[in-house]
Amino acid sequence: MGRLTEAVAAGGGASEARSAGSPPAPLPLSSTSPGCAAAMASSEEDGTNGGASEASEEREAVGKRRRLGLLATVWLTFYNIAMTAGWLVLAIAMVRFYMEKGTHKGLYKSIQKTLKFFQTFALLEIVHCLIGIVPTSVLVAGVQVSSRIFMVWLVTHSIKPIQNEESVVLFLVAWTVTEITRYSFYTFSLLDHLPYFIKWARYNFFIILYPVGVAGELLTIYAALPYVKKTGMFSIRLPNKYNVSFDYYYFLLITMASYIPLFPQLYFHMLRQRRKVLHGEVIVEKDD
Ligand SMILES: CCCCCCCCCCCCC[C@@H](O)CC(=O)SCCNC(=O)CCNC(=O)[C@H](O)C(C)(C)COP(=O)(O)OP(=O)(O)OC[C@H]1O[C@@H](n2cnc3c(N)ncnc32)[C@H](O)[C@@H]1OP(=O)(O)O
């Protein structure tokens, strides 16, 4: 459970706690809190130990809804249903395209509008964290969402010659399967009817899909490099009246390099969430 939602439970709302000038009551920090070191205590709760675990899950869900508040719950339910539907539409369009054409060439062009709309809509995830209606850290959500927005708008949309690369299909498939699972997980959780296989899929698929998606993204950026170098797109050369220069080619190289420190953090974050949700590990974290 995140600090902010716990604060709502403890003090009637994070904003109240803040405006009263007093910090929220001391709370165990979640794995979603940035800048923390984790210590784990394990308790077996893998979804197979029957009534007791079901009852405690139900209590947890009711408590969670109370903490969230009606408006936030209604909004998040709507948001998650819309996103599940959007990514399902995308999946169906991709399968249909491939079955009809028998090639991936032209696939991106045929689904780009839906992809851009729903991936851009996901910027709201950063807003959800900022206003505290979901406990995810702004940093984790920010890195995840901004890297996707970057891939969609500044790479695949802007650099037409790479749109038919196989690597584009790689990240499209990884994103699509992930998002259908993730948003349906959130929806069913909010509605209090989470099938175990969706929970299982949410916290297992990523083990393969994350590296696959990252490989697709990196190979796509790599494929874009010669074109970017040749055209000098999005680059600003000296001399100019502002005396600034920017080279998109080097920016892409730096972005690729930034996956090395950033991706493991997201991956380990998901592994921690997996241990927490599937194996009932209680993650108690201390500030650094
Ligand atoms: C400008 C240039 C930028 C360049 C940057 C370069 C960066 C390079 C590194 C980045 C690499 C990213 C690559 C990536 O794009 C590749 C792929 O995605 S491939 C596909 C596989 N990917 C995944 O599996 C990750 C999918 N993404 C996520 O899971 C999330 O975005 C993430 C933020 C990573 C994790 O989510 P979260 O921390 O929220 O975990 P949980 O799902 O377990 O949720 C925790 C609690 O929050 C509640 N929650 C969250 N969102 C909602 C919601 N919408 N509705 C309701 N509830 C929500 C959730 O229920 C949990 O609550 P509780 O703890 O109370 O149970």
The ligand as an SDF file (V2000), in Angstrom:
LIG
                    3D

 66 68  0  0  0  0  0  0  0  0999 V2000
   12.3900   11.5080  -23.2720 C   0  0  0  0  0  0  0  0  0  0  0  0
   13.2250   10.2960  -23.4500 C   0  0  0  0  0  0  0  0  0  0  0  0
   12.9410    9.2580  -22.4220 C   0  0  0  0  0  0  0  0  0  0  0  0
   13.8540    8.1050  -22.5690 C   0  0  0  0  0  0  0  0  0  0  0  0
   13.8090    7.2340  -21.3700 C   0  0  0  0  0  0  0  0  0  0  0  0
   14.5950    6.0010  -21.5410 C   0  0  0  0  0  0  0  0  0  0  0  0
   14.2060    5.0400  -20.4600 C   0  0  0  0  0  0  0  0  0  0  0  0
   14.6330    3.7100  -20.7330 C   0  0  0  0  0  0  0  0  0  0  0  0
   14.1630    2.6370  -19.7870 C   0  0  0  0  0  0  0  0  0  0  0  0
   12.6980    2.3040  -19.9060 C   0  0  0  0  0  0  0  0  0  0  0  0
   12.4500    0.9740  -20.4960 C   0  0  0  0  0  0  0  0  0  0  0  0
   10.9680    0.7730  -20.6460 C   0  0  0  0  0  0  0  0  0  0  0  0
   10.7020   -0.2060  -21.7090 C   0  0  0  0  0  0  0  0  0  0  0  0
    9.2270   -0.5460  -21.8420 C   0  0  0  0  0  0  0  0  0  0  0  0
    8.5890    0.4350  -22.6100 O   0  0  0  0  0  0  0  0  0  0  0  0
    9.1020   -1.8700  -22.4860 C   0  0  0  0  0  0  0  0  0  0  0  0
    7.8140   -2.5290  -22.1420 C   0  0  0  0  0  0  0  0  0  0  0  0
    6.9470   -2.0540  -21.4880 O   0  0  0  0  0  0  0  0  0  0  0  0
    7.6640   -4.0980  -22.7680 S   0  0  0  0  0  0  0  0  0  0  0  0
    6.1990   -4.7560  -22.0550 C   0  0  0  0  0  0  0  0  0  0  0  0
    6.3870   -5.2510  -20.6120 C   0  0  0  0  0  0  0  0  0  0  0  0
    6.2370   -4.1680  -19.6950 N   0  0  0  0  0  0  0  0  0  0  0  0
    5.7200   -4.2720  -18.4590 C   0  0  0  0  0  0  0  0  0  0  0  0
    5.3330   -5.3380  -17.9980 O   0  0  0  0  0  0  0  0  0  0  0  0
    5.6040   -3.0300  -17.6530 C   0  0  0  0  0  0  0  0  0  0  0  0
    4.2330   -2.4810  -17.7630 C   0  0  0  0  0  0  0  0  0  0  0  0
    4.1230   -1.2870  -16.9730 N   0  0  0  0  0  0  0  0  0  0  0  0
    3.7830   -1.2780  -15.6850 C   0  0  0  0  0  0  0  0  0  0  0  0
    3.5380   -2.2960  -15.0700 O   0  0  0  0  0  0  0  0  0  0  0  0
    3.7270    0.0450  -14.9770 C   0  0  0  0  0  0  0  0  0  0  0  0
    3.7960    1.0480  -15.9360 O   0  0  0  0  0  0  0  0  0  0  0  0
    4.8110    0.2460  -13.9100 C   0  0  0  0  0  0  0  0  0  0  0  0
    4.7820    1.7050  -13.4960 C   0  0  0  0  0  0  0  0  0  0  0  0
    6.1940   -0.1350  -14.4650 C   0  0  0  0  0  0  0  0  0  0  0  0
    4.5220   -0.6140  -12.6970 C   0  0  0  0  0  0  0  0  0  0  0  0
    3.2710   -0.4280  -12.2130 O   0  0  0  0  0  0  0  0  0  0  0  0
    2.9390   -0.3190  -10.6320 P   0  0  0  0  0  0  0  0  0  0  0  0
    4.0880    0.0990   -9.8220 O   0  0  0  0  0  0  0  0  0  0  0  0
    1.7220    0.5110  -10.5230 O   0  0  0  0  0  0  0  0  0  0  0  0
    2.7040   -1.7770  -10.2200 O   0  0  0  0  0  0  0  0  0  0  0  0
    1.3380   -2.4830   -9.9530 P   0  0  0  0  0  0  0  0  0  0  0  0
    0.6390   -2.7130  -11.2200 O   0  0  0  0  0  0  0  0  0  0  0  0
    1.6710   -3.6880   -9.1600 O   0  0  0  0  0  0  0  0  0  0  0  0
    0.4640   -1.4710   -9.0720 O   0  0  0  0  0  0  0  0  0  0  0  0
    0.8520   -0.9820   -7.7870 C   0  0  0  0  0  0  0  0  0  0  0  0
   -0.3910   -0.4520   -7.1250 C   0  0  0  0  0  0  0  0  0  0  0  0
   -0.9740    0.6260   -7.8780 O   0  0  0  0  0  0  0  0  0  0  0  0
   -2.2930    0.2970   -8.2370 C   0  0  0  0  0  0  0  0  0  0  0  0
   -2.5630    0.8870   -9.5370 N   0  0  0  0  0  0  0  0  0  0  0  0
   -1.6410    1.2990  -10.4170 C   0  0  0  0  0  0  0  0  0  0  0  0
   -2.2140    1.7630  -11.5090 N   0  0  0  0  0  0  0  0  0  0  0  0
   -3.5400    1.6340  -11.3310 C   0  0  0  0  0  0  0  0  0  0  0  0
   -4.6730    1.9270  -12.1220 C   0  0  0  0  0  0  0  0  0  0  0  0
   -4.5600    2.4320  -13.3470 N   0  0  0  0  0  0  0  0  0  0  0  0
   -5.8860    1.6510  -11.6090 N   0  0  0  0  0  0  0  0  0  0  0  0
   -6.0400    1.1200  -10.3740 C   0  0  0  0  0  0  0  0  0  0  0  0
   -4.9990    0.8180   -9.5660 N   0  0  0  0  0  0  0  0  0  0  0  0
   -3.7770    1.0770  -10.0430 C   0  0  0  0  0  0  0  0  0  0  0  0
   -2.2880   -1.2020   -8.2350 C   0  0  0  0  0  0  0  0  0  0  0  0
   -3.5520   -1.7680   -8.1100 O   0  0  0  0  0  0  0  0  0  0  0  0
   -1.4500   -1.5000   -7.0150 C   0  0  0  0  0  0  0  0  0  0  0  0
   -2.1900   -1.2110   -5.8540 O   0  0  0  0  0  0  0  0  0  0  0  0
   -1.9330   -1.9750   -4.4740 P   0  0  0  0  0  0  0  0  0  0  0  0
   -0.4610   -1.9280   -4.1900 O   0  0  0  0  0  0  0  0  0  0  0  0
   -2.7540   -1.2430   -3.5040 O   0  0  0  0  0  0  0  0  0  0  0  0
   -2.4020   -3.3580   -4.7150 O   0  0  0  0  0  0  0  0  0  0  0  0
  1  2  1  0
  2  3  1  0
  3  4  1  0
  4  5  1  0
  5  6  1  0
  6  7  1  0
  7  8  1  0
  8  9  1  0
  9 10  1  0
 10 11  1  0
 11 12  1  0
 12 13  1  0
 13 14  1  0
 14 15  1  0
 14 16  1  0
 16 17  1  0
 17 18  2  0
 17 19  1  0
 19 20  1  0
 20 21  1  0
 21 22  1  0
 22 23  1  0
 23 24  2  0
 23 25  1  0
 25 26  1  0
 26 27  1  0
 27 28  1  0
 28 29  2  0
 28 30  1  0
 30 31  1  0
 30 32  1  0
 32 33  1  0
 32 34  1  0
 32 35  1  0
 35 36  1  0
 36 37  1  0
 37 38  2  0
 37 39  1  0
 37 40  1  0
 40 41  1  0
 41 42  2  0
 41 43  1  0
 41 44  1  0
 44 45  1  0
 45 46  1  0
 46 47  1  0
 46 61  1  0
 47 48  1  0
 48 49  1  0
 48 59  1  0
 49 50  1  0
 49 58  1  0
 50 51  2  0
 51 52  1  0
 52 53  1  0
 52 58  2  0
 53 54  1  0
 53 55  2  0
 55 56  1  0
 56 57  2  0
 57 58  1  0
 59 60  1  0
 59 61  1  0
 61 62  1  0
 62 63  1  0
 63 64  2  0
 63 65  1  0
 63 66  1  0
M  END
$$$$
